[in-house]
Amino acid sequence: MTKLLTSLLGMSLLGPALAVAAAAPAQAQGTAQAIKVALNADIRSTNPGVNRDDNTDSVVLHMVEGLVGYRENGSVAPLLAASVDLSPDGKAYTFHLRKGVTFHNGAPFTAQDVLWNWNRYMDPKTDWRCRSEFDGRNGLKVESVAAPDADTVTMTLDRPSALFLGTLARTDCGGTAILSRDSVKADGSWDKPVGTGPFRFVEWRQGEYVDVARFDGYRSPPGDRMDGMVGAKTPQVQSVRFLIVPDAATAKTALEAGAVDVAQLLDTDVPEMAKSRTAEAAFYPATTKHVFLFQTLDPLLGNVKLRQAIAASLDIPQLVAAVTNGVGTPNNSAIPPMSDYYDDIQKQGYRYDPAKAATLLKEAGYKGEPVTIIANKRVHVPSYNAAVIAQAMMQAAGINAQIQVMEWATQLDRYNTGKYQMMSFSYSSRLDPALSYEQFAGPKATQPRKVWDDPEAQALLEKASTISDKEQRQSLFDEMHKRQMAATPLIVFTNGQEAWGHTKRVQNAIPWEGKARVWGARVAGN
């Protein structure tokens, strides 16, 4: 921590009070066009989609871009591509590349760069985490990639897939970034990212910070505002330092002192920050899903009427308000409200109805057997708080609900092996609805972590993962939602709300999906 704050404040750490007092002078030492972003842990590498986590993705995606990227509504848009054409049989994608784009080393971006990157990603030595999504191991296989001219790339699949572009755009895949060959050393080993993004790599001092600088030759994709990973991306500041600040309280203190400009906060920090003269905070929506899982193979929870009784016993709007400090939106759909697929059918949800719960309990033959809810106390998820409130509501309806608190690693093992009755759990973001449903729908016999084992629902999901027509996909997702509500294998109760703060000197530092996003950030008065 001493080393951290020495870097943070530019002086020796003599105590918390002096650290706060020194923050303002330290800030003045920097350029007015530089900003600092706090990370709660160091990045794992600078290699897109390789040895990565969310912090890694957040930093690296300021420097690199792929052919396509996600919009905020979960749809996919061209990024380094100007447009994408799909063949009538749904198997061949033609990417027409944007012209005038250059890498950070000044080299022009061409179709040959796409071919080189694809071959590198598909080489097992690269250890790209998403190779199995394209080599046939997970079903889909890219059979060929060609560059008929300098501005065109074609990719041919072995079958139609509605998820192909979305998988290319995934942040955990590094957006399938197109890199300059100068990113690797002569022996093919990784060196540093030389991409096309709004910022270029400067330095990574492990355990302390990552520095990036504005790429003055950057050409932004079209758009008049930031939109997920696409839209307006022209950088407004000269440089960004991503500082490693593991402790949440330290990050908050540094933010208020001006030692950092942007930081993820605890939910409880947001109302406190309303009193600050130097910083402000807000909640930003994310597509993470907070849920109660039911083990349908359990002798007790295998009874659908008991699962429905639990759903009727929960006042979900009250529960959501309590666990999100009043800012969350109740949602029982696998599709988040910001999605282009969130229609009136997806808005249909469970209703709090104690009388119905009592009737269903009687029909289920329930005799007061214990129902154990497994939860954890991780800071940034509502697992434990949601379990406590659900327990009280279930007990009020006559259900003998109990809570078992576990360390996250232990709970995750129980989830993966299906060894639980009921679980307060959170699913990570999935922007395409088919990928969201895939997280919990599937055969338990081969994948014990799956929650909804319904062959007919799996057939609907398989079809939705194949066809690209939006209207047809919407119909399939709506049918899945109706079946999910009737079967109640889980209760989705809300989506994520991420607490972030920024100094008042910095504007438009708007995070997305739990990741810092500062290419639109600007310093007030500059």
N, C-alpha and C positions, 0 to 999 in steps of 0.2 A: 504493500500500500504506500509506503514512503516513496518508493521509486515511481509509482504511478502519479502521486500528487506532485512530486518534483517535476515530472514532465508536464503535468496539467497546469501547474501554477508558475513554473519557471524558477522555483526557489526551494530551499530545504523545508521539509515539513517539521514545524515546531509544535504543532497542536492544531486541533480542529478550528479553534477560534482564529488563529493566525492564518490558517488556510483560507478561511472565508474572507478575512480582511485583505489578503493579498490577491484575491481573485481579480478585482477590478484593475489594479495596476498591471497584472499579467495580461489581461485582455488588451490593454492599451498598447502593449508591446507589439501586437500583431497588426497586420494590414487590415484596413476597414473592409476590404473585399475578401477576407478569409473567414470561414466559419468552422466551428468544431462540433462534431457529432459524437455523443457518448455511445459506446457499445458495451453491453453487459458482459462480454467475453471476447477474447481475441478471435480473429478469423482463423480458419484451419489451413487455408492456402490461397493463392491468387489464381488458381487454375479452374476455370468455369466448369461446374458440374463434376468436379473431381475433388475428393477429400473436402467436403463442404458441409455447412450447416446454414441456418437462416442468416446469421451475421455475415458469413462469407458471401452468400448470395447478395445480400443487401449492398455490400461494398463493391463486389466485382461487377454487378450489373450497372454501376455508374460508369464503367470503363468499356464494357463490351455489349454487343447487340447481336441478335439473330435475324433470320429472315422474317420471322413473324413474332408478335408479342400479344399479350393479353390486354384487352380494354378493361375498364373498371366494371362493366356489366357482365364480364365473364366470356364475352365473345373474343375471337382472335382477329387481329388486323395485321396488314403488312407492316414491316419495320424496315429491314434492309431491302426487302422486296417492295416494288412499287405496286404490284398487283399479283394475284395468284389465280390461275385458271385450273379448273377440274375437268377431266375428260368425261364423256357421257357414261362410261362404265364405272366411274368413281375410283379408278385405280391410279391414274397418272396426274400428277400435280406439276404445273408449269409456273415457275417463279420468274417474273420479269423484274430484273433488278433495278434499283434506283441508280440514277446516273450522277456523277460528280461526287460520290462518297469516297473518302480516303481514310486510310488507317492513320494512327497516331505518328507513324514514321514517314508519312507523306505519300506512301505507295497507293495507287488507285485500287479500289475494290472491284473485283471482276468475278465472273463465274468460275474461273479456275481456282480462286480462293475458296469458294464453296466446296468444290470437289476435294481439294487438299484437306480441308477441315473435316469433311465427312469421312474420308478415309482414315484420318487420324482418330476420330471418335470411334469408329468401328474396329480399330486395332485393339485387341485385348490389352496390350501393354499400356494404353492410355488410361485404362481403368475408369472410363466414363460411366457414371452410375446409371445412365439411361440406355446403354447399348442393348440391354435385353428387351427394351421396348420396340426395337427396330430390327433385330436379327432373327426373329421367329420364335425365340424362347417363350415370349409371353403372347404368342399368337400372330401378331403382325410382323411382316417381313418386308423391308425395302429391297426390292429385287435388283434395281439398277438406278444409278444417278449419272446424268449426262449433262454436258454443257455444249449445246449446239452452236452458241456464239458467246461473245464476251459478256452479254447482258441477259442471258437466259440460262436457267437450270431446270431440268426435268427430273422428277423423282417418281419412280413407278413402284407400286405396292403389289403384293400378291393377292390382295383383297380390298374391297372398299372399307374405309374406316372414317367414322365421324370424329375420331379422337386424334388423328395423325397430326394436324396442325397444332392442336392444343398441347400435344406432348412435346412437339418441337419448342413450343413457347414456355413450357414449364420452367419456373425459376430454379427448381432443384436440379434441372438439367442444364443450368447456366444459360437458359434461353437458346441452347444449341448455338452458342456464340460463334460468329465468324471472326477468326483471328488472323493476323498477319503471321507469315511463317517465321518472322523474327521473334515470335513468342517462345520458340523452342531453341535450344542450343544445337550445335552441329551434330551431336550424337542423338538428337531427338528428345532429350530430357527437357523438362519444363524450365523456363527461365522467368519470364514475366509477361503479363497480358499486354499485348499491343493490339488494341481493338479499334473500333470505330465510334465508341461511345462519347458522351459529352465531356467526360473527364479522362485524363491520361494518368497512368501510374507514375508515381514519383519515388516512394520509399515505403517499405514495411519494416518497422522496427518491432520485432516480435515481443509481445507482452506489453507494448506501450502504445503504438499508434500505426495507422496507415495514412499516408499522405497521397492525395491526388490533386492534379491541377487542371484548370480549364483547358480544353482542346480548342484552340482558336480556329482550327480548320473544320470544326464540326458542322455537319449539315443535318438539321432536324427533320424528322418525318413531318408530314403535313398535320395541321391542327392548330387551333387557337388556344388550347389549354392542355395541361397534363391529363392523360387518360390511361391509367394503369402503367404499363410499360411502353406505351406508344403516345401519340399526340405530341404537343409542343415540348421539346426537350432541350432547347438552347440554354446552355448554362449562363447564369447571371452573376456568379461570383468567381473570383480568380482561383481560389483553392479551397479545399476541404480537408480537414484533419479528422479522421475517425479515431477517437481516443478510447482506450480500454478502461472502463470504470465498472468493475464487477459489482460493487455494492450499491444497492438502490438508493439508500439514504445519502451516500456520497454524491451520486448523480444528481439528486434533487438539490443538494446544497450547492454543487458546482453550477447548476443551471441558474439558480437564484443569484449566485455571485457573478455570473457572466463568464465563468471559466470554460463552460461549454455553451453552445447555442441551441442544440437540439438533443433531447434525451427521451427514452421511453421511461415512463413513471409507473408507480403503483396506482391502482384505482383510487385509493384513499388520498393520494397526493393532489388530485384534481381540485376538489373543493378548497384545499389549503392554498393552492396556488392562486386562487381568485384574490387573495389578499396581497399578493406580491406586487411590488412596484416595478420589478425588472423583468419578470417572465410571466407567461400565461400557459395554460394547459387545457386540453380538451380530449374528448373521446372520439375515436375514429372507427368506423365499422370495418369488420373483417368477415371472411366467409368461414371461419372456424365454426364448428357445430358443438354446442354443449348439450349433452343428452343423458338420459337414463336408459341403460341397456337392460334387457331381460334375457335370461338364459331359458330359451323355450324348450330345452331338453330336461330342465329341472322338473322333478315330480310335481312341485307346487306351481311354479311359474309357467309350466307347459299348458296350463289351463288359460285359454284366451279370455275367458270371462273375468278371471282374476286380474289379468293384465289390463283389461279395459276398466275394471273397477278402480285400479290404482290411478289410471289416467283421469277418471271422473272425480277422484278424490283430491286432485291437485288443482289449486287455483293458480294456473300458470302465469297470468299477468302479475299477480301479487308476488309469486316466486321470482320472476324475472326482474321486477322492480327492486326487490330486496337484494339480489345478488349482483346487480349492475349499477347500483347507486341511482336507480331511477332513469337511466339513459338507454337501457336495452329495449329491444322490440321482441315481443313473443312471436315465435315462429315454430310451427310443428312440421314444416316441410324440410326435406333434404336439400331443397333449393333455397338459397338466401334471397332476401328481398331485393337486393341490388341487381339480381340476375335478369337477363333478358327473357328468361323462361318462367319468371315468377308471375303467374296469372291468377285469376280469381279462384281457380280450383286449388292451386297451391296454397292459397290463403286460408283454406278451410282447415280448422284445427279442432282440438279437444275442448270441451266445455266443462267448467267446474259444475258438478251436479252431485251433491252428497246423497240425494235420494236415489239417483241412478246407481251410484256406487254401492249403496246398501242392497239394492235389488240384485246387482251383479254378484256381490259377495255371497248372497244367499243361493243364487243359481249355480255358483261355482262350488258350493258345498264347503266354503271356507270356515274353519273352526278355530281360528286364532293362531295358526302355526306362524312361527317367526319368518319374516322376510328380511334378509340381511342385505344392506346397501353398502357396497365397498366404495370407499372414497379416499382421496389423498389431500394433503394440505399445501400443494404447490401454490405459490403466490399469485401467478398470473392466470389461473383458471378457477372457476367457481365450484370445483368438485365438492369440497367439504361443506361450504355454506349452502349449496343447493341440496345436499343430502340431509342436512339438519332441518331445513325448512320442509322438504318432502316428508321426512320422518314425522314431523309434527302434524302435517296435513293428513298423512295416511293413518296415524294413530287416532286422529279426530274422527276418521271414518270407520274405525274399528279394525284397522289392519295393524298387526303386531310388527311394526317396522323397527329394525335395529340397524346400527351403523358400525362398520368395522373399518377403522382407519389404517391405511397401509402406506409404506414408502412407495414412491412412484414406480420404482423398478419392480417391486413385488406386485403391485397392482397391474402393471403392464404384462407381467408374466401370466397372471391370472386371466387377463383379457385374451392374450394370445392362445392360451390353452382352453379357454371357455369355462374355467373353474370358478363360477360365481352364480348367485341367484339374480341379484340386481346390482348395477354399478353406475355410479355417477362419473361420467367420462367426457372427454373432449376429443373431437376429431380435428385434425389439421385441415387447412384450406384445400378445397378442390373447386376449381372454377367452372369446369364443365359438369352439368348435372349428372351425366353418366358416370363420371369419375366419383362424384359425391355418393351416388347410390352404390357404386362398386365397393366403397369402403365397408359397408355393412351387409350387403346382399350377396349370398353365395352359399355353396354347399358346406355344411359343417363337417361332414365326414372327411373331407380333404383339407379344409381350412377352418379349424376350430374357432378362430377369431370371428368368423362371420356370425351375424346376429339373426338375419332374416333368411331362412332356408325355405324358399318357395320356388319350385321349378318354373311355374308360370311367370313369376316376377323376374326370374333369371332370364327367361326367354325374351321378355319385353326389354330387359336391359341389354341383352346381346344385340337385339335389333336396333335399339337406340344408339348403340356404339358403332353401328355399321352405316346407317343411312345419314346423309348430310342435310336433307331437306328439313328446314326448321319447323315447318307446320306439322310434318309427320312426327318429328321428335317430340314436339310439344304434346301431341296426343298421347304418345307412349309414356312420357313423364307424368302426365295427368292421371293416366290409368294406374301407374305405379303408386302415385300418392294415395289414391283411393284405396288400393289394396293394402298399402302400408297402414293407413289409419284403421282399417278394419281388423288387420291381424295384430297390430300393436306389438311388434317385436322389440320396439324401442320407442322412446318419446324424445323427439328433438324438442327442446324448449326455447332456445334462443341461439343467436349467432354471436360471434365475438365482438367485443368493444375494446380497442386498444387505447390506453392512456399515454399520450405524448405531450411534451412541453417544449416550448422554445422561448428564447429571449425576445423581448419586444423590439430589439433592433433588427431581428430577422423576420422576414415575411415570406409566406408561401412555401414554407418547409413542411409540406403535407405528406405524411407517411402513407403507405399503401400495403395492405395485407401484412401488417406487423413489421414492415421493413422501412427504414429511413429512405427518403426519396428527395434529394436536395438539388436536382438539376434545375428546378424552378425557383429555388430559394433566392432571395435577394436581400440586401442590407438596406434598411430604411435610410432614405436620404441620399442613396448612391445610384 
